[in-house]
Amino acid sequence: MDRTCGSCQLCCKLLPVKELAKPSNKRCCYQKHHAGCTIYPDRPPSCRLWSCQWLTNPDTATMRRPDRCHYVIDPIPDFVRYRPEDGIGDEYVMAVVQIWIDPDFPDAHHDPGLRAFLERLADKKNMAALIRTNERDAFSLFAPAITGAGWIELTGLSEKEHTVAEIHEMLFEASHD
């Protein structure tokens, strides 16, 4: 894929950066309009590891640039835990792709390009989406390929963003037990 960030700097606003004590939804103090990151060569590890899916993932080929669709797709999956509503049965853990939504555009997750991407992801990998509005608040979004019906949103989730170690343990180590 031959894409560049251009003037898009949405990840620098939406994503939290622990090393800089930067919360989500606040512009990074090192971000300069039309100049990008002023500490790019010395940026913290979490910024170095993060890579916009719009730039790198061929499955996003028909999607608009993040600053135009008002969300970024995180390359690092996360997971959610579900318990049956009736309380009977075991907890279920499901891998999710994280979508960070600009809080100024709370309905951005209705973007047809994103919905098509999530449908393909559900079909190929049985993954749902976690629509994040910050580090703690999110809702799960299940594509028809998972539900067998329409799109389903499960709200009321207040599970924090998990660490890489927690994600690895839940999604990789647990699958090998």
Backbone hydrogen bonds in HBPLUS format (Angstrom, degrees):
<---DONOR---> <-ACCEPTOR-->    atom                        ^
c    i                          cat <-CA-CA->   ^        H-A-AA   ^      H-
h    n   atom  resd res      DA  || num        DHA   H-A  angle D-A-AA Bond
n    s   type  num  typ     dist DA aas  dist angle  dist       angle   num
A0008-CYS N   A0005-CYS O   2.98 MM   3  5.29 154.2  2.05 135.3 134.1     1
A0012-CYS N   A0009-GLN O   3.01 MM   3  5.47 131.4  2.26 109.2 121.6     2
A0013-LYS N   A0010-LEU O   2.95 MM   3  5.22 151.2  2.04 106.9 116.2     3
A0014-LEU N   A0010-LEU O   2.90 MM   4  6.15 170.4  1.91 168.1 168.0     4
A0015-LEU N   A0011-CYS O   3.19 MM   4  5.61 163.7  2.22 137.0 142.0     5
A0028-CYS N   A0012-CYS O   3.21 MM  16  5.74 132.0  2.45 132.2 145.1     6
A0025-ASN N   A0013-LYS O   2.95 MM  12  5.22 112.0  2.43 129.4 143.7     7
A0025-ASN N   A0014-LEU O   3.36 MM  11  4.37 145.9  2.49  93.8 103.0     8
A0017-VAL N   A0022-LYS O   2.85 MM   5  4.99 159.4  1.89 141.1 147.9     9
A0020-LEU N   A0017-VAL O   3.12 MM   3  5.59 140.6  2.28 109.9 120.3    10
A0022-LYS N   A0017-VAL O   3.00 MM   5  4.99 162.7  2.03 147.1 143.2    11
A0021-ALA N   A0018-LYS O   2.99 MM   3  4.81 158.8  2.03 103.5 110.3    12
A0031-GLN N   A0028-CYS O   3.09 MM   3  5.29 166.2  2.11 111.7 115.1    13
A0038-THR N   A0030-TYR O   2.87 MM   8  5.41 166.7  1.89 156.2 160.7    14
A0032-LYS N   A0036-GLY O   2.92 MM   4  5.26 163.3  1.95 139.9 145.3    15
A0035-ALA N   A0032-LYS O   2.95 MM   3  5.19 160.8  1.99 127.3 128.7    16
A0036-GLY N   A0032-LYS O   2.92 MM   4  5.26 140.9  2.07 166.1 153.7    17
A0042-ASP N   A0039-ILE O   2.73 MM   3  5.27 134.8  1.93 121.3 135.3    18
A0043-ARG N   A0040-TYR O   3.35 MM   3  4.97 171.3  2.36 105.3 104.4    19
A0047-CYS N   A0044-PRO O   3.03 MM   3  5.49 127.9  2.31 111.4 124.4    20
A0048-ARG N   A0044-PRO O   3.06 MM   4  6.38 152.6  2.14 150.0 158.6    21
A0049-LEU N   A0045-PRO O   2.90 MM   4  6.10 152.1  1.98 155.2 161.6    22
A0050-TRP N   A0046-SER O   3.20 MM   4  6.15 136.9  2.39 132.5 142.3    23
A0055-LEU N   A0052-CYS O   3.06 MM   3  5.46 136.6  2.26 105.8 116.7    24
A0056-THR N   A0052-CYS O   3.27 MM   4  6.56 145.0  2.40 143.2 153.2    25
A0057-ASN N   A0053-GLN O   2.86 MM   4  5.08 163.1  1.89 140.9 143.4    26
A0060-THR N   A0057-ASN O   2.97 MM   3  5.75 166.4  1.99 126.3 129.6    27
A0061-ALA N   A0058-PRO O   3.16 MM   3  5.42 155.6  2.22 119.1 118.7    28
A0063-MET N   A0060-THR O   2.92 MM   3  5.29 164.3  1.94 120.9 125.6    29
A0068-ARG N   A0065-ARG O   2.81 MM   3  5.43 152.8  1.88 123.9 133.1    30
A0069-CYS N   A0065-ARG O   3.12 MM   4  6.39 137.8  2.30 147.1 158.2    31
A0070-HIS N   A0066-PRO O   2.74 MM   4  5.48 134.5  1.95 149.8 157.4    32
A0102-ASP N   A0070-HIS O   3.00 MM  32  5.40 170.4  2.01 151.2 148.1    33
A0072-VAL N   A0100-TRP O   2.99 MM  28  5.31 150.3  2.08 141.2 150.4    34
A0100-TRP N   A0072-VAL O   2.90 MM  28  5.31 157.0  1.95 162.1 164.0    35
A0074-ASP N   A0098-GLN O   2.94 MM  24  5.35 166.6  1.96 159.1 162.4    36
A0078-ASP N   A0096-VAL O   2.94 MM  18  5.31 164.0  1.96 152.0 157.1    37
A0096-VAL N   A0078-ASP O   2.90 MM  18  5.31 162.6  1.93 136.2 135.6    38
A0080-VAL N   A0094-MET O   3.02 MM  14  5.55 151.1  2.10 148.3 156.8    39
A0094-MET N   A0080-VAL O   2.99 MM  14  5.55 160.4  2.03 156.7 163.1    40
A0082-TYR N   A0092-TYR O   2.75 MM  10  5.07 155.3  1.81 149.6 157.8    41
A0092-TYR N   A0082-TYR O   2.74 MM  10  5.07 163.3  1.76 152.3 158.2    42
A0087-GLY N   A0084-PRO O   2.85 MM   3  5.23 160.0  1.89 115.0 121.5    43
A0097-VAL N   A0128-ALA O   3.03 MM  31  6.53 155.6  2.09 148.1 150.1    44
A0130-LEU N   A0097-VAL O   2.82 MM  33  6.03 160.4  1.85 157.4 157.4    45
A0099-ILE N   A0130-LEU O   2.93 MM  31  6.09 169.4  1.94 154.1 154.0    46
A0132-ARG N   A0099-ILE O   2.74 MM  33  5.88 156.7  1.79 153.4 161.4    47
A0101-ILE N   A0132-ARG O   2.95 MM  31  6.07 173.5  1.95 171.8 171.4    48
A0105-PHE N   A0102-ASP O   2.79 MM   3  5.44 164.9  1.81 126.0 131.3    49
A0108-ALA N   A0105-PHE O   3.04 MM   3  5.59 156.9  2.09 129.4 129.0    50
A0110-HIS N   A0107-ASP O   2.97 MM   3  5.80 167.2  1.98 127.3 130.2    51
A0111-ASP N   A0108-ALA O   3.06 MM   3  5.69 163.3  2.09 122.8 124.6    52
A0114-LEU N   A0111-ASP O   3.06 MM   3  5.32 118.3  2.46 104.5 119.0    53
A0115-ARG N   A0111-ASP O   2.94 MM   4  6.24 164.2  1.96 159.8 164.9    54
A0116-ALA N   A0112-PRO O   2.96 MM   4  6.10 155.6  2.02 145.4 151.3    55
A0117-PHE N   A0113-GLY O   3.06 MM   4  6.24 156.2  2.12 141.5 148.1    56
A0118-LEU N   A0114-LEU O   2.85 MM   4  6.10 162.7  1.88 156.8 161.0    57
A0119-GLU N   A0115-ARG O   2.92 MM   4  6.07 147.8  2.02 142.5 151.5    58
A0120-ARG N   A0116-ALA O   3.05 MM   4  6.32 158.8  2.10 148.0 152.7    59
A0121-LEU N   A0117-PHE O   2.99 MM   4  6.25 156.3  2.05 147.7 154.8    60
A0122-ALA N   A0118-LEU O   2.88 MM   4  6.04 155.4  1.95 145.0 151.3    61
A0123-ASP N   A0119-GLU O   2.97 MM   4  6.13 155.0  2.03 144.7 151.7    62
A0124-LYS N   A0120-ARG O   2.88 MM   4  6.05 160.2  1.91 151.4 156.3    63
A0125-LYS N   A0121-LEU O   2.82 MM   4  5.58 162.4  1.85 145.8 151.9    64
A0126-ASN N   A0122-ALA O   2.92 MM   4  4.23 133.4  2.14 115.0 120.3    65
A0129-ALA N   A0141-LEU O   2.97 MM  12  5.05 159.3  2.01 147.1 152.8    66
A0141-LEU N   A0129-ALA O   2.87 MM  12  5.05 156.3  1.92 144.7 147.4    67
A0131-ILE N   A0139-PHE O   2.83 MM   8  5.36 160.3  1.86 171.2 164.4    68
A0139-PHE N   A0131-ILE O   3.07 MM   8  5.36 145.8  2.19 132.8 142.7    69
A0133-THR N   A0137-ASP O   3.04 MM   4  5.82 177.5  2.04 155.1 155.5    70
A0161-GLU N   A0135-GLU O   2.94 MM  26  5.54 122.8  2.28 152.9 168.8    71
A0140-SER N   A0154-LEU O   3.00 MM  14  5.06 148.1  2.10 147.9 146.1    72
A0154-LEU N   A0140-SER O   2.87 MM  14  5.06 158.7  1.92 140.0 147.1    73
A0142-PHE N   A0152-ILE O   2.81 MM  10  5.12 167.6  1.82 154.6 158.9    74
A0152-ILE N   A0142-PHE O   3.07 MM  10  5.12 159.1  2.11 141.2 147.6    75
A0146-ILE N   A0143-ALA O   2.89 MM   3  5.57 153.8  1.96 121.8 129.3    76
A0147-THR N   A0143-ALA O   3.10 MM   4  6.42 163.4  2.13 149.9 155.0    77
A0148-GLY N   A0144-PRO O   2.76 MM   4  5.19 152.9  1.84 140.9 145.5    78
A0167-ILE N   A0163-THR O   2.96 MM   4  6.24 161.8  1.99 153.7 158.8    79
A0168-HIS N   A0164-VAL O   2.88 MM   4  6.05 165.2  1.90 151.6 155.8    80
A0169-GLU N   A0165-ALA O   2.97 MM   4  6.14 162.9  2.00 148.2 152.8    81
A0170-MET N   A0166-GLU O   2.99 MM   4  6.16 166.8  2.01 152.3 155.4    82
A0171-LEU N   A0167-ILE O   2.86 MM   4  5.84 168.6  1.88 158.1 161.7    83
A0172-PHE N   A0168-HIS O   2.90 MM   4  5.25 150.3  1.99 134.7 143.0    84
A0173-GLU N   A0168-HIS O   3.10 MM   5  6.51 160.3  2.14 151.5 157.4    85
A0174-ALA N   A0169-GLU O   3.04 MM   5  6.20 141.4  2.20 151.9 162.0    86
A0176-HIS N   A0173-GLU O   3.11 MM   3  5.34 152.9  2.18 105.4 113.7    87
A0177-ASP N   A0174-ALA O   3.39 MM   3  5.43 169.2  2.40 104.6 107.3    88
